[in-house]
Amino acid sequence: MARAVLTTGDLDPVADDVHRYARLLHAAGVEVTLREFGQTGHGAFLQPSRATSGGPETATLRGWLGVALRLLTSPAAPGA
């Protein structure tokens, strides 16, 4: 079964649905990574990054999602 990477913001109106989906996947035996970002609304990953220069790439939802997906799809990733 493929792993799931989910993210949401605390201002996202569908955040509860994302958290419920993560619980259902986990209950079904799927490895789930879920991260919630503060002061972040729905569709934030579609917006340009707001990270300050010199800040970690994972400081924004978009940056964190990019890093997580690169790690999951790299040839060295378990199950890739």
N, C-alpha and C positions, 0 to 999 in steps of 0.2 A: 504494500500500500504506500502510495506517495505521501511524503510529509506535507504538512500545511503550514504556511507562514501567513499570519493574519495580523493586521494592525488597524487601529482606530484612534480617534481623538476623543477627549473627554467632552467636547462640544458637538460631536457627531450625533445627529438624531437617530441613527441606526446602530449606535454602539452596543445597545443591549442585545440586538439581533446578532451582532458579530460575536459577542461573548457567549451567547447561547449556542451558536454554531460551533464555536471552539469546544464547548463542553460536550456537544453531541459527537463531534469528531473524536475527541479524546475517549469518550465512552465506547466508541466503535473500534478503538484500538489504534487510531491514527496518532502519530507523533505530531503535536501541535506546538508552534511557537506563536504566542500572542503578546503584542506590546501595545500599550495605550500611551498616547502622547498628550501632555497637558496643553491647554489653550489651542487645540487643534480641532478643526471642523471636518465635515464630510468632503471627500475628494481632495484633501490637502496634498496628496502625492502628485496631483496634476499641476500644482502651482510651482513656480520657480522656488528654489531653495532659499530659505531665509537665514541660513547659518552664517554666523559671523566669520570673517576671514580668520584663519588659523584654528577655528573650532573643529572638533571631530566630525567626520563625515556622518556619523550616526546620530548627531545632535538633532537632525530633522527627520520627520517621518519618511520623506522621499530618500534621504541618504541612507537611513537604516534599512529600508526595504531593498534598496539597490545592493547594499553589502550582503544582506541575508540571502538574496536570490543568487548573487555571484557565488557565495560560499556553497549553496545547495546544488548549483549546477556545474561547479568546477570538476574537472576530471578526477581530482583527488577526494572529492566528497563521497562519504559512504553512501552507497546506493545509487550513485550517479551513473 
